[in-house]
Amino acid sequence: MLDFMRKHAQSWMIKAALGAVVVVFIFWGIWSPHEGRQRELVKIGDQVITVTEASRYYQNLRERYQSLYGERFTEEMARKLNLKERAVKDLVNRVLLLNEARRIGLRVTDEEMEASIHGNPAFQKDGLFDKATYTRALQRARITAKDFEANQREGLLINKLQGLVLSSVMVSDREVLDAYRQGFEKINLDLLSLNPADFKDVSPTPEEVKEYFSKHKEEFKRPARVKVRYLSFDPKDYLKGIPVSDKEIQDYYENNKEKFGQPKRVKVRHILIKAEAQDKEGAAKARQKAEAVREEAAQGKDFAKLAKQYSEDPGTKDRGGDLGYISRGMVVPEFEQAAFSMKPGEVSNVIQTPYGFHILKVDEIQEASTQPLEKVKDQIELLLKNRQARGMAYDLADQAFAQASKDRSLEKFAAEKKLPLKETPLFSSDDKVDLDPKLKSSALTMAKGDVSPALRVGETFVVLQAVEKEEARIPELKEVEGQVTEALRKEKQKEKALARAKEILEKLKKGADFKALAGQEGLKVEETGFFPRASAPPKVSGSEELVKAVMTLSAKSPYPETPIFNDGRYLILRLKGVQEIDMAQFETQKDGFRRSLLLQKQEAVVTNWMENLLAQAKARGDYKEYQPVNEAI
């Protein structure tokens, strides 16, 4: 699932769905530990991003993914997708972009502002802007028209700036051909490998060991160690006895009805016959094929079997074309219009979209509905209790931090509140210890006596105090002599293996027979078989150096410049064969490939440009991080 989310974020279904939730995510309310507390997280120039702002945006991101993936979206996925870092990065980028747009004199006119609001489907009724709908939407979000429109104006300003930056990005025909060739050309290699461990006659002298240690002391540095005491504040411990009135429940329900509603959904299958609009002849053939398949479906043939036989959508073909339930805004307009105008069991006419030609079949329709208050009352009560409990846990943790900072100890607070004060042994970054990795990382940055602010781990808040600290140090040679000797021995083995590999490679470049020389050297020839040039060869692990070397091989230069160290051995490569690309196939796919390449270039340009803006801010001293992201939110 995680790989799917990472690799296919631009696919047509997910891209459309993300676009839909962007429209409404700003209206989703979230809880933050202490709304009145505005601790600084990052400062860019005179603009401050607070912990509360970052927490709110992070929760919005989580809810957007949760709405898309439901129960499949887990806390582990959120961590692996680095959503906390992404949330802060998005907020930092927003400030940088706005500063740059204003610096170069860009502005948004009132007419542009009005058009963007009037064109937003969230504020429309029967396809037209409706002031009452607009007002209700802002009231539900608890945001004033002034604040919303200021935020909207900033968004439009950012879009203008990004459009200006991307307007110069172009893709040449040569770039398209080269990129296509790299992706689809296949090659076959012969490999020779030399393992440094096979060079046994290596015995470092004491003098060599001493000299090696003097040059590599940092590699044998003993890491810092720390012992901490800590208090944990779990919201679950404060749930009991928290009162929630019927009025509070009613108010929450009325202000958040959209959370308890489900829009009209259609369970649909489809068969896709791909086509490029620019290729008129190909599109005509694709439509002909789609019409023929549609005719078979209309005659009563099993739609799922037809999808498995004919559909060119790899994501749904093996499921009989099943897309599951879709709601408005999740798919392209042409597809949506057809799906939501059909009855259960009905087969559509052939529908054309930017992806080709579709035949749809609706399996089931779920009408829009809102769960009644009585059905969700217990859910709301628990949510409100949890919210209060989190606030109580955070406030106690904050009190513990304040008192311990004054007393230079957590013991007094723990005794007063009758809380268990836990303690770790001395540990380093390499040691296993019964402490969350985030807390472990924070603890190792603390000096003896330091008290941390409230750190959040999941739903729990923790306050640490470092009670003992051993700083990192360079050991004496006698403490690590065995490790140093072994490291030097391996280094010398690598040197010998590389020297031999270079000698062999040089002989091959001068015309020596590959198999004969391999036999003389006692080396086994391995053949990879044909594989895409842009990927790592089979039978070996991929590395950037290896892929780059493979890209340089040609009939005129079948050998790389130097042996490649990979998987603990030196490789000598020889290009044995090439399967050229099909130029006729390239011509049919060229336009689509050009669009894909343009998106990649645009993404790279924006990424590099944003990194440059951040680097400039740091160089000017206009950027400061006050605390680690994972500890603050």
N, C-alpha and C positions, 0 to 999 in steps of 0.2 A: 504493500500500500504506500509506504513512504517513498519508495523509488518511483512509483507511479505519479505521486503528487509532485515530486521534484522534476521528473523528466517530461511530464505531459502538462505542465501548467499552461502551455500555450495551445493545447488541443481545443477543438472547436466547442466541445461541450463545456469544459471547465472554464475556458476563457469567457464564454458568454455568461456562465453562472457567476463568476467573479465580478463581471461588469454589472450584473443585476444587484448584487449585495452592496456594491460600493455606493449605490444611490441611497440606500437606507441606513447604512451602518452608523452614520453620525447621529442617528436618533436613538440608538440603543443606550439606555442608562446602565452604569456599572457601579459597583461599590468600590471605594478606596478606604484604606485603614482609618484615616483620620482626615476628613475633608478640609478641616480648618488648618491643617499642618502643611505648609508649603516648603518642604525641604528641597534645597537646590540639588539637582542631579548633574546638569551640564550647563555651561554658560558659553554663548557665542557672541562676542562683542558685548553689547548691553542687553542681549536677549537671554532670558533664563528659562530652561526647561526644568520643571519641578518633578519630584517623584510622583506626585498626584497625577500630573498630566501624562507622564510616561506610563503609569499604571493603568490609567483610563484607556489610553491608546492600545496598550498591550491586550487588555481585556477585549477591546473591540476586535482586534486581530483574531484572538482565540474564538470569539463568537462567530466571526465570519467563516472560519474553517469548520467550526462545530456545525454551523447551519448547512454547510456543503456536505460534510462527511458523516454527520450524526455520531452514532456510537463508535464508528471506526476511528474517529479522531480521539487520541489519548494524550495524557500528560507526557508520555515518552515521546510521542511525535512532536509535541510542542517544543520539547527540549532539543530534539535532533534537527528541527527546522530553525532553531535559534530565534524563536519568535520574540523573546525579550530584547535581544540585540537588534533585531530588525526593527522593532517598535521605536527604540531610541534613535537608530540610524535614520529612520523615516522622518522623525521630528527634527533631527539635526539638519538633514538635507532640506527640509522645508524652510528652515531659517536661512540657510546658506543661499537657497534659490531666490527667496524673497529679497534678501540683501543685494544679490547680484542684479536682479531685475530692476530694482530701484536705482542701483548705481549707474546702470546704462540708460536710465530714463524711460523704461517701459511703463505703460499705464493701461488701466481698463476703463473704458467709457461707461457712462450710465446706461447707454443703449445696449452695450454688450452684456452688462450685468443683468438688465431686465430680460433680455432674450434667453439667457442661461436659466433663469428661474422659471420663466414661462414655458420653457421647453422641457422642464423636468417632469416626467410622468407622475412622480410622487405628489405633485401639486396640481394635477389635472383632473377634470371631470368630463367624461365623454370626449376625451381627446383635446380639450381646451383648458387653459389655465383658469383656476377657480380660486378666488381670494379666500373664501371660507375654508376650502380644503387646505390651502397654504397655511392659514392661521392655526387651524386645528393641528396640523402636523408639527408646527413649531411649539405649540402648547404642550403636546404630548412629549416632545423632546426637552421641554423645560428650557427653551432657548429663545431669546428675544429676536425679533426680526432684524434689529440693528446688528446683533452679534452674528447671526447667521449670514447676513449679507456681507459683513466684513470678511468672514471666513470664505464665502463664495468668491468674493472679489480677489482674495489672495490666491485661491485655486486657479482662477482664470489667468492671473498674472503669471503664475508658474507655468501654465500651459503655453502661454505666449513665449516665454523664455525658452522652454524646451523645444517648441516649434522652430524658433530662430536657430538654435544650435543644430537641430537635425536637418534643417533645410539644405545644408551643404553636403550631406552624406549621400554618396553615389556608389553604384556598383557597376564596374565595367564588364563588357562581354568576356574579357580575358579572365577576370576574377571569377566569374560564374563558371567558366570552363575548367579553370584550375581547381576550384573548390569541388566541382562535380567529379573531376578525375580523381582527386584525393579521396573522395568518399566512396567511389564505385570501382575504380581500377583495382584489380587484384594482382598480387605478386606471390611468387614462390621463392623461398630462401633456403640456402644450405647454411648450417651452423657448425662451428667448432667451438668448444668451450674448454677453458683452462681453469681448474680449481686451485686457488692458492694453497689450500690445505694439503695438496699433493706434493708440495715442495718441502720435504722433511728436513733437509740439511741446513737448518737455521738455529743457531745457538747464540743469543745476545751475550756479550761480555758485561761484567759489572760496570765498566766505564760507560758502555753504550746505554745501559739501563739508567745510570745516573744522569747522563746527558739528555736522554729522552724525557725523563721526569722533569728536568729543569725547563724544558720547552713545552711541556704539556701538563703543568701542574693543575690548571683549571679543570682538566678532564677528570681529575681524581679528588676534586674538592668535596669535603664532607658537607652535606646540606644542613641548613639551619634546622633546629628542633625546638618545639614549644610544648608546654603543658598548659592546658586551659581548664578553668571551671566555667560552668554555664548553667543558665536557667532557661527552661522551655515554657512557652505559654501557648497551649493548644486551645483554640476556640471551643472545642467539644467540651472542655472542662467547665465552661461558663454558660452552657446552654440551659441548664436546669434552673427553673424559676424565672426565666425571662418572660415578661408579660407581653402579649401582642393583642391589641384590641380588635374587635370586629371592624371598627372604623378604619384602622390602619390597613387591614386586609382589603376592605372595600376600596379605599383610596388607591392602593397599589394596583389593584385589578383594573380600575377605571383608567389609570394613567399608563398602563402597560398592556392594554388589550391585545396589541399586535403580537405579544409574546405567547398568547394563548389561542391565537387564531391560526387556521391553516387555509391558505388560498386554494382556489380550485386547482386540482391536479388531474393529470391525464396519464394513464399507464399506456405506453405506446411502444410499438416495434417499428423498425424501419429497415428498408433495403436501400443501400446507397450504391449508385453507379457513378464513379468519379468522372469529372470532366472539367477542363479548363475553359472558361468563357472565351478566352482569346483564340482558342483552337476551334474554329467553327466546324471544320470537317470532323474532328474528333468528338465535339459536343453533339453533333447530329447523330453520329453512330451510337454514342452513349445513350441519347434519348430513345433511339430506336430499340436498343436493348432493354431499357427501362420500361418502355411501353409493352414489350413482349412479356417481360416478367410480371408486370402489373396485370396483364390479361390472364396469365395463369393464376394469379392470386384471386382475381375477380371470379374466376370459374370455380373457386372453392378449394384449390390446392393448399396444402398445409403451409401457412405463411412462414413458420419457423424453419421448415425444411428448405423453402425457397431462399430465405435469408442465408442459411448456411451454404447453399449452393452458389448464389449469385452476388451477395453483398460484398462490397469492397471496403467496408468499415471494419478494420481489424479489431476494434474495441468491442463490437457487439455481434460480429458475424457468428462466432462460436456459441453465442447465447441465443441464437435464433432471431437476432436483430433487436433483442430486448433492451430498451433504454431505461426501463423502470419508470417511476413517476416523474413527470416534469411539471413545473408551474410556469406561469408567464415570466418572461425575462431570462429564462435559462437557455433558450435556444435562439437561433437566428429568426427574424420576423416571419419569413416565408414558411418555415417549418412550424412555428408557433401558430400562425393563422390557420393553417390546415388542421393541425392536431386538435385545436380547441373548437373547431367547427364541426367535428365528426361525432358520430354516435358509437357506442360500444359495438365491436364486431365489424365495423365498416372499414373498407379499404379505400384509400384516397386515390385520386388521379395522380399522375406523375408531377411532382413538385420540384422546381428548380431552385437551388440555393447556390451561393458561391463555391460550395464543395462538390456540386454535381447534381445528379437527379435522384430523388427519393420517392419510394412508395411507402406509405404509412398504413399501419393498422392499429386502431385503438382497442385495447383489451378491456379497459375499465375507466370509469370517471368518478372522481371524488369531488363533490361540490364544496365550495368554500364554506367554512364553518368556524365558529368561535366557541371554545369550551365554556360552559356556564360557570359562574363563580363557585357554586356548591361543589363542582367537580374538582376545582383547583384550589379550594380554600386551604386544605391541609398543606399543599405544596407551597403556597404563598406564606403561610404561617411559619413553616420551617425556614423558608428563605429569609424572612424578616428576623427570625431568631438567630440564624447563622450570621446575618449582617451585624446585629448587635453584639453577638458573642465575639466576632472578629474584632470589632471596635474595642471591646473590653480587654481582650487579649493583647491587642496592640498598646492600649493605654497603660496596662500593667507593665509590659515590656519596656515601654518608654520611661515609666517611673523607675523601674529597676536600673536602667541606664543612667538616669539623672542622679539617683542616690548613690550608686556604685562609683560614679565619676567623682562624687564629692567625698565618699568614705574611702575610696581606693580599694573597695572590696564589695563582693556580692553577698557576703555571709550575713550581714545585718538584715538586708532586705529579705533574703531567703528565710531567715528565722522569724521575722515579723509576719510574713505572709504564709508561713508554714509550707514552704515550697522545697522540693528536693533539689539540692545543689550537687550537680554531677561533676566529675573530674576525669580527665584523660591522663594516660601516662605521657611521657615525653615522646613526641613523634616527629618525623620529617615527612616531606612530600612523598618519599618512597615507601613509607611504612603504612601498614593497614591499621586503621583505628576506627572505633565505633562512633563515627561522626560523618554527617552528610558532607560530600565533596565540596560543596560551596562553603560550609562552615570551616572545613579543614583548610581550604585555600585562604580564607579570611584570617584564620588564627595564625597562619605562618607569616603574615605581614605585620603582626602586632609585636610591639616591644613589651618587656616585662612590666606588668602593672596596668597596661592599656585595657580599657573597657570598650567594647564595640557598641554602636547603636543597635536598635532592634533589627535583626536580620530575618528575612522571611524565607522559610523553607517549606514549600507547599502552602498549607494553610497555617502553619505554626510559626510563631515568632520566637527568636532565640537571642539572648544577650550573653556574650562571651567575655571572659577576663583571662588574660595571659598571666599565669602565676609563676612561670619559670621559662627562661629563654636561653638557648645556646645558639650563638650566631654561627653562620657558615664559616668554615676554616679550611685552609690548605694543610693536609697532614704531613708529617715527616715521612721521608722515603721508606724508612723501616716499617711503618704501619701498612704500607700498600705495595711493598716491593714485589710480591707475587703477582698482583694485578698489573703492575707496570711492566714486568718482564713478559707476561703473556700478551699484553697489548703490543709491545715492541716486536715480539716474535711474529704476530699476525701481520703487522705492518711490513716487516721484511719479506714475509711470504708473498704478500700482495705485490711488492716491488719486483720480486723475481718472476711472478706469474705475468705481470704486465710486460716486463722486458722480453720474456719469451714470446708472448702474444704479438708484440710489435715486430719481432724478428720474422715470425711466420707470416704476418700480414704483409710485410715488405717484400718477402719472397713471392707471395701470391700476386702482388701488384706488378712485379717484374716478369710475370708469365709462368710461374711454376704451376704444375698440374695440381688442382685442388685435392682430389682424392689421393693421389700418390703422395703428396706432401703430408696430408693428414695421417696416412699409414706410416710414413717414416717417423713422425712425431708421436705415434702411438695414440692418436686422437680419433674419436668416433665422429663420423659425419652424420648430422641429423638434418632431416628435411622437414620444413614446416608444412608444406602443402599450400595451396593458394588461399590467401586471406586478403581482406580489404587493406590497402596500403595505409590508410589513416589510423588503423587500429594496431594493437600490440600483436606480434607474431604468436601463433599457437605454441604451446610447450614451454613458454617462458613468461614470467611476470612482466606486465607493462611498466614502463617508466618514461618520463618525458625525454630523457636522453636517447633512449632506444627508439622511440617513435620518430624523433627528429632525424636520427641516423637513417632509418628506413626510408624516410621521405626523400633523402638525397640520392638514393641508389638509382642508377640508370644503366642502360646497355653499355654506354661508353665508360661509366664509372661504377662497376658492379660491387665495389668494396667501400666501406666507410673510411673516413679519414684516420680513425684510430679504433682500437678494440673498445668495446663497451662493457663497463662493469655493471653486472645485473645479477640479482639473486645470489650474491656471494661468489660469482665467477666471472671471468673475462670471456666475452663472446667475440668471435670473428664471423662476420656476415658475408654472404655472397649472394647477389641477385641471380637466381637461376632461371626465372621465367616471368613473363608479364601477360596478363589478360587485359587487353585494351577495352575501354568503354565502348558501348554501342552508341555511335553518334546519332543514329536515327532516334533511339530512345531518348538521348539527351535533348534533342530538338523538341520532343513532345513534353519534356519535363522542365525545360529551361526557364520558362516564365515563373513557374512555381518555385523553382530553386533560387531564382533571382530574388523573389520576395522574401524567402527564408533567409538568404544571405544578407539582404538589406536590413532585416530586423536584427540579425546578429551584430552587424556593424553599428547600427544605431544604439543598441544596448551597450556595446563596448565603448562607443563615443561618450554616451551619457555617464557610464560608470567612471571612465577616466577623467571626464570633466568634473564630476562631483568629487572625486578623490583629489583633484588639483585644487578645487575651491577649499576643501577641508585643510589641505596641506598649507595653502596660503594663509588661512585663518590661524593655524597653529604657528606658522612662522612669524606672524604679526603679534603673537601673544594674545589673540582674540578667542582662544578656545581653551576651556578648562573643564575637566571631569572631576567632580567632587567625591564620587563614590562608585564602586563597581556596580554595573547594571544588575547582575544576577542577585546581588545582595539587597538592592534597593527596591526592586519591584517583584 
